[in-house]
């Protein structure tokens, strides 16, 4: 990092303890004159105070743990090179899972990459055997290429991830000098909306690229989008900004977990601990969103969504590991225990559930269980709780059954472009496939295999004893 960039990094303001706005769930026990129904969530503002401030000496403390979400390498794990006989108890095989990842990467994902634009197509439609134009999938599909590069050493994979970042920078990132939200990433459909969720994904992508290339432009891009997220933090932890009305919104997709993750990666890359402080601010805001049942309803503070769950679990766990603040461990365990209790028999979680426990959309995103599995593996590493490891393996097993293997009985299995891909939805709904699902699925398997290879026999014995009593 050159001196100019280091100077810019130091100018990032330290996070400061301050009141934040949160929500309180108020339950009405009977209908009243307002027409409220029993159990309705009523919005109200509360002031949440920090239980403590970080001492000055803590701000200069070196970051010693290994964090990250792209690849097992970012956890300090070595590639699994030994048999994992315990997987047979779940009907899984290490070599088969490795092959599924390899085939998905080289025979499916790369076939969705457009060489002309240097970007991934939006999705593949098996009904018409056609691709949608490139869009926001280019924020996270390159994560799979980076993880595969770490595993196979194929420089061409990294080169394609670089081009995808270039495409996002040119087509989706707000960069006008007069803009109030420079570094924000636009939604591909609602172009006036600039999302925190997408900006955090973009920070993660570019830090991952910088770590492997040491090219300054990637760190510059990460800083630019991180600055946008700071603006969201100062505007009551907003989820997005609308250019048309020039307003921040605090409702929508509350992607605080992705912010925590990307700030941890930025702190680790730069050594600037102020990013951990900002991650803590988002984490403490997240603690106010935990419902009494342990769940977090992160869409409009009303709906659980499986796409957002994994990031919060990992974010809380990272914060506990780095700060030693037990409230984050309690938050992670409460949300993880809710997932263990609500996991379906087939290993999946529904896409959307409301506060009353109703399944709003009886669909599954097949990439979500492996993403949640990565988070449960990290929490298992911290706690040793076998139910988290069991739920992670079952989630991976579910998604493996949604991969289109040549010769299988999946719909459109006769179309070569479906081979080794994952459906966007289960049930199939529109018969599309996208890198959104693929990147979580493949990375989930990488993390699972490498983490399991790091465990000793006693952990396997405890896990198998748990499965017999589950």
C-alpha positions in Angstrom: 0.0 0.0 0.0 1.4 3.4 -1.0 1.7 6.3 1.4 -1.2 8.2 -0.1 -3.5 5.3 0.4 -2.4 4.7 3.9 -3.0 8.4 4.7 -6.5 8.1 3.3 -7.2 5.0 5.4 -6.1 6.7 8.6 -8.6 9.6 7.9 -11.5 7.2 8.3 -13.2 8.5 11.5 -13.3 6.1 14.4 -16.7 4.8 15.3 -18.2 6.7 18.1 -20.7 5.4 20.7 -24.0 7.1 20.1 -27.8 6.4 20.5 -29.3 4.4 17.7 -32.8 3.9 16.6 -34.3 0.4 16.8 -37.6 -1.3 17.0 -39.6 -2.8 19.8 -42.1 -5.5 19.2 -45.4 -4.7 20.8 -48.1 -7.4 20.8 -51.7 -6.4 20.9 -53.7 -9.1 22.7 -57.1 -8.2 21.3 -58.5 -6.1 18.5 -59.1 -2.5 19.3 -60.4 0.6 17.7 -57.4 0.8 15.4 -58.2 -2.5 13.9 -55.0 -4.1 15.0 -54.9 -7.9 14.9 -53.5 -10.0 17.8 -49.8 -10.4 17.5 -49.2 -7.6 15.0 -45.8 -6.0 15.2 -46.2 -2.3 16.0 -43.3 0.0 15.1 -41.9 2.2 17.7 -38.5 4.0 18.2 -36.4 3.2 21.2 -33.0 4.5 22.2 -30.4 1.8 22.6 -27.4 2.8 24.7 -23.9 1.2 24.4 -23.1 -0.9 27.4 -19.5 0.3 27.2 -17.0 2.2 25.1 -13.7 0.7 23.7 -10.6 1.9 25.7 -8.0 3.7 23.6 -5.5 0.9 24.0 -7.9 -1.5 22.4 -8.1 0.5 19.2 -4.5 -0.1 18.5 -4.6 -3.8 19.3 -3.4 -6.0 16.4 -6.0 -8.1 14.6 -4.8 -11.6 15.3 -7.7 -13.9 14.2 -8.3 -14.9 10.6 -11.6 -13.7 9.2 -13.2 -13.9 5.7 -16.0 -15.4 3.8 -14.8 -16.1 0.3 -12.5 -19.1 0.7 -11.4 -21.6 3.4 -8.0 -20.1 3.0 -9.3 -17.0 4.7 -9.9 -19.1 7.8 -6.4 -20.6 7.7 -7.7 -24.0 6.6 -5.7 -26.3 4.4 -7.4 -28.2 1.5 -8.9 -31.5 2.5 -6.6 -34.3 1.3 -7.8 -37.2 3.4 -10.9 -39.4 3.5 -13.8 -38.3 5.7 -15.6 -41.5 6.5 -18.0 -39.7 8.9 -19.7 -38.2 5.9 -21.1 -41.6 5.0 -23.4 -41.3 7.9 -25.1 -38.5 5.9 -25.0 -40.3 2.6 -22.2 -38.0 1.4 -18.7 -38.7 0.0 -15.7 -36.4 0.0 -14.6 -37.2 -3.6 -18.1 -36.8 -5.0 -18.5 -33.4 -3.3 -15.1 -32.2 -4.7 -16.1 -33.4 -8.2 -19.4 -31.6 -7.9 -17.6 -28.3 -7.1 -15.1 -28.8 -9.9 -17.7 -29.6 -12.5 -20.0 -26.7 -11.4 -17.1 -24.2 -11.7 -15.6 -25.3 -15.0 -18.6 -26.8 -16.8 -21.5 -24.6 -15.6 -20.3 -21.3 -14.1 -17.7 -20.5 -16.7 -20.4 -21.2 -19.4 -22.4 -18.4 -18.0 -19.5 -16.0 -18.4 -19.6 -13.5 -21.3 -16.1 -13.0 -22.7 -17.2 -10.0 -24.7 -18.4 -7.9 -21.7 -16.1 -9.6 -19.1 -19.1 -10.4 -16.9 -21.5 -13.1 -15.9 -24.9 -13.3 -17.5 -27.8 -12.5 -15.1 -29.4 -16.0 -15.2 -29.9 -18.9 -17.5 -33.5 -19.8 -18.5 -33.7 -23.5 -19.3 -37.2 -23.1 -20.9 -35.7 -20.9 -23.7 -32.1 -22.0 -23.5 -31.0 -18.4 -23.2 -29.2 -16.0 -20.9 -30.3 -12.7 -19.3 -27.9 -9.7 -19.7 -25.2 -9.2 -17.0 -26.4 -7.7 -13.7 -25.8 -7.7 -9.9 -24.8 -11.4 -9.9 -21.3 -10.1 -10.8 -20.9 -9.0 -7.2 -20.8 -12.5 -5.7 -20.3 -15.0 -8.6 -16.6 -14.0 -8.7 -16.3 -15.1 -5.1 -16.6 -18.7 -6.4 -13.8 -18.0 -9.0 -11.5 -16.7 -6.2 -12.2 -19.6 -4.0 -11.6 -22.0 -6.9 -8.4 -20.2 -7.7 -7.2 -20.8 -4.1 -8.0 -24.5 -4.5 -6.8 -25.2 -8.1 -4.2 -22.5 -8.7 -5.8 -21.6 -12.1 -4.9 -18.0 -12.8 -7.5 -17.8 -15.5 -10.2 -18.0 -12.8 -8.7 -15.0 -11.0 -8.5 -13.1 -14.3 -12.2 -13.5 -14.9 -13.0 -12.4 -11.4 -10.9 -9.3 -12.0 -12.9 -8.5 -15.2 -16.2 -9.0 -13.3 -15.1 -6.4 -10.8 -14.2 -4.0 -13.6 -17.7 -4.5 -15.1 -19.4 -3.7 -11.8 -17.2 -0.6 -11.4 -18.2 0.7 -14.8 -21.9 -0.3 -14.9 -23.2 -0.3 -11.3 -21.1 1.8 -9.0 -22.1 5.4 -8.4 -19.0 7.6 -9.0 -20.3 11.1 -10.0 -18.3 13.8 -8.2 -21.5 15.6 -7.1 -23.2 12.4 -5.8 -23.9 12.1 -2.1 -23.5 8.4 -2.3 -20.2 7.8 -4.2 -19.2 4.1 -3.9 -22.8 2.9 -3.6 -23.9 0.1 -5.9 -27.1 0.5 -7.9 -29.8 -2.1 -8.1 -30.0 -3.5 -11.6 -33.8 -3.2 -11.8 -34.6 -0.1 -9.6 -31.8 2.0 -10.9 -32.5 5.0 -8.6 -31.8 2.8 -5.6 -28.3 2.5 -4.2 -28.0 -0.5 -1.8 -25.9 -1.1 1.3 -26.2 -4.9 0.6 -24.6 -4.6 -2.8 -21.9 -2.2 -1.6 -20.8 -4.6 1.1 -20.6 -7.4 -1.4 -18.5 -5.2 -3.6 -16.1 -4.4 -0.7 -15.8 -8.1 -0.1 -15.0 -8.8 -3.7 -12.4 -6.2 -4.0 -10.6 -6.9 -0.8 -10.5 -10.6 -1.9 -8.9 -9.5 -5.2 -6.5 -7.2 -3.5 -5.3 -9.9 -1.2 -4.4 -12.1 -4.2 -3.2 -9.5 -6.7 -2.0 -6.6 -4.5 -3.3 -4.3 -7.2 -4.0 -0.9 -5.6 -7.2 -0.2 -7.6 -9.1 -3.0 -5.8 -8.3 -1.6 -2.4 -9.3 1.9 -3.7 -12.7 0.5 -4.8 -13.2 -1.2 -1.5 -12.5 2.1 0.4 -14.9 3.9 -1.9 -17.8 1.6 -1.3 -17.0 1.4 2.5 -17.3 5.2 2.6 -20.8 4.8 1.2 -21.6 2.3 4.0 -20.4 4.8 6.6 -23.0 7.3 5.2 -25.6 4.6 5.7 -24.4 4.1 9.3 -24.6 7.8 10.1 -28.2 7.7 8.7 -29.6 5.3 11.2 -28.1 2.2 9.7 -30.0 2.7 6.5 -30.5 -0.1 3.9 -30.5 2.0 0.7 -30.6 5.4 -0.7 -33.1 6.5 -3.4 -31.7 9.1 -5.8 -35.1 10.0 -7.1 -36.4 11.3 -3.8 -32.9 11.9 -2.3 -33.8 10.0 0.9 -32.3 7.2 3.0 -34.5 4.3 4.1 -34.0 2.2 7.2 -36.3 -0.5 6.2 -35.9 -3.0 3.3 -33.2 -5.6 3.3 -31.3 -5.0 6.6 -27.9 -6.3 5.5 -25.9 -5.5 8.6 -24.3 -8.9 8.6 -22.7 -8.3 5.2 -21.4 -4.9 6.4 -19.8 -6.5 9.5 -18.1 -9.1 7.3 -16.7 -6.7 4.7 -15.5 -4.3 7.5 -13.6 -7.2 9.1 -12.0 -8.1 5.8 -11.1 -4.4 5.3 -9.6 -4.2 8.7 -7.6 -7.4 8.2 -6.3 -6.1 4.8 -5.3 -2.7 6.0 -4.5 -3.2 9.7 -6.8 -0.2 10.4 -8.8 -1.2 13.5 -11.4 1.6 13.0 -13.2 -0.7 10.7 -13.7 -3.2 13.6 -15.2 -0.3 15.6 -17.7 0.4 12.8 -18.5 -3.3 12.5 -19.2 -3.3 16.2 -21.7 -0.4 15.7 -23.6 -2.4 13.1 -23.4 -5.5 15.4 -24.9 -3.6 18.3 -27.6 -2.3 16.1 -28.2 -5.9 15.1 -28.6 -7.1 18.7 -31.7 -4.8 18.9 -33.3 -6.7 16.1 -33.2 -10.2 17.7 -36.8 -11.4 18.4 -37.7 -13.2 21.7 -37.6 -16.5 19.8 -34.0 -15.9 18.7 -34.9 -15.2 15.1 -34.0 -12.1 13.2 -36.6 -10.6 10.8 -34.3 -8.7 8.5 -36.7 -7.6 5.7 -38.6 -4.6 6.9 -38.1 -5.8 10.5 -41.0 -8.2 9.7 -39.7 -11.2 7.7 -37.0 -13.8 8.1 -35.1 -14.3 4.9 -32.6 -17.1 4.4 -30.4 -15.0 2.0 -29.6 -12.6 4.9 -29.3 -15.0 7.8 -25.8 -16.5 7.2 -24.1 -13.1 7.2 -25.5 -12.0 10.6 -24.5 -15.3 12.1 -21.0 -15.0 10.9 -20.8 -11.3 11.8 -21.9 -11.8 15.4 -19.4 -14.7 15.7 -16.5 -12.6 14.3 -17.4 -9.8 16.7 -17.3 -12.2 19.6 -14.0 -13.7 18.6 -12.4 -10.3 18.1 -13.9 -8.3 21.0 -14.7 -11.0 23.5 -18.0 -9.4 24.1 -20.3 -12.2 25.1 -23.5 -10.4 24.0 -22.4 -11.2 20.4 -22.0 -14.8 21.2 -25.4 -14.9 22.8 -26.9 -13.3 19.7 -25.1 -15.7 17.4 -26.2 -18.7 19.4 -29.8 -17.5 19.7 -30.1 -17.2 15.9 -28.3 -20.4 15.3 -30.4 -22.3 17.8 -33.5 -21.0 16.0 -32.1 -22.4 12.7 -31.5 -25.8 14.3 -35.0 -25.9 15.7 -36.6 -24.8 12.4 -34.5 -26.8 9.9 -36.7 -28.9 7.7 -36.3 -32.7 7.6 -34.6 -32.4 4.2 -32.0 -29.9 5.6 -33.4 -26.7 4.1 -34.9 -23.5 5.4 -37.8 -21.7 3.8 -36.9 -18.5 1.9 -39.3 -16.2 3.9 -41.1 -16.5 7.3 -43.1 -13.8 9.0 -43.0 -13.0 12.7 -46.0 -15.2 13.4 -44.1 -18.2 12.1 -46.0 -18.4 8.8 -44.1 -19.5 5.7 -44.6 -16.6 3.3 -42.9 -18.1 0.3 -42.8 -21.9 0.3 -39.6 -21.9 -1.7 -36.0 -22.5 -1.0 -33.0 -20.8 -2.5 -30.7 -23.9 -2.9 -27.6 -21.8 -2.3 -28.8 -20.5 1.0 -28.4 -23.6 3.1 -24.7 -24.0 2.2 -24.2 -20.3 3.0 -25.8 -20.7 6.4 -23.7 -23.9 6.8 -20.5 -21.8 6.5 -21.8 -19.6 9.4 -22.7 -22.6 11.5 -19.2 -24.1 10.9 -17.6 -21.0 12.2 -19.9 -21.0 15.3 -19.1 -24.7 15.8 -15.4 -23.8 15.8 -16.0 -21.3 18.6 -18.5 -23.3 20.7 -18.0 -27.0 19.8 -21.8 -27.4 19.7 -22.5 -30.6 17.6 -26.0 -29.4 16.6 -24.4 -26.6 14.5 -22.1 -29.0 12.7 -25.0 -31.5 12.1 -27.2 -28.7 10.7 -24.4 -27.5 8.4 -23.8 -31.0 6.9 -27.6 -31.5 6.4 -27.9 -28.2 4.7 -25.1 -29.1 2.2 -26.7 -32.5 1.6 -30.0 -30.8 0.7 -28.4 -28.6 -1.9 -26.4 -31.4 -3.4 -29.7 -33.0 -4.3 -30.7 -29.8 -6.3 -27.7 -29.9 -8.6 -28.4 -31.1 -12.1 -26.1 -34.1 -12.7 -25.9 -35.4 -16.3 -28.3 -38.3 -16.7 -30.4 -37.4 -13.7 -34.2 -36.9 -13.8 -34.2 -33.1 -13.3 -36.3 -31.1 -15.6 -34.5 -30.0 -18.8 -31.7 -32.4 -18.0 -31.3 -33.0 -21.8 -30.0 -29.4 -22.1 -26.2 -29.4 -21.7 -26.3 -25.9 -20.2 -28.2 -27.1 -17.2 -25.5 -29.8 -16.4 -23.9 -29.3 -12.9 -25.9 -26.1 -12.2 -28.3 -25.4 -9.4 -31.9 -24.2 -9.9 -32.6 -20.7 -8.6 -35.6 -21.9 -6.7 -37.0 -25.1 -5.2 -39.7 -25.9 -6.4 -38.4 -24.8 -9.8 -40.8 -21.8 -10.4 -39.3 -20.3 -13.5 -36.6 -22.9 -14.3 -33.7 -20.5 -14.1 -30.2 -21.0 -12.9 -27.9 -18.3 -11.5 -24.4 -17.8 -10.1 -26.1 -16.4 -6.9 -26.9 -20.0 -5.9 -23.7 -21.6 -7.4 -21.3 -19.4 -5.5 -22.7 -20.2 -2.1 -23.1 -23.9 -2.9 -19.5 -24.5 -4.1 -18.0 -22.4 -1.4 -20.1 -24.1 1.2 -18.7 -27.5 0.2 -15.1 -26.1 0.2 -15.6 -24.8 3.7 -17.2 -28.0 4.9 -14.6 -30.4 3.6 -11.6 -28.3 4.8 -13.1 -27.7 8.2 -14.0 -31.3 8.7 -10.5 -32.3 7.8 -9.2 -30.1 10.5 -11.2 -31.9 13.3 -9.9 -34.7 15.4 -11.7 -38.0 15.9 -13.3 -37.0 19.2 -15.3 -34.3 17.4 -16.6 -36.9 15.0 -17.6 -39.2 17.8 -19.5 -36.4 19.5 -21.2 -35.5 16.3 -22.3 -39.1 15.6 -23.5 -39.5 19.2 -25.6 -36.3 18.7 -27.2 -37.7 15.5 -28.3 -40.8 17.2 -30.3 -38.7 19.7 -31.5 -36.0 17.4 
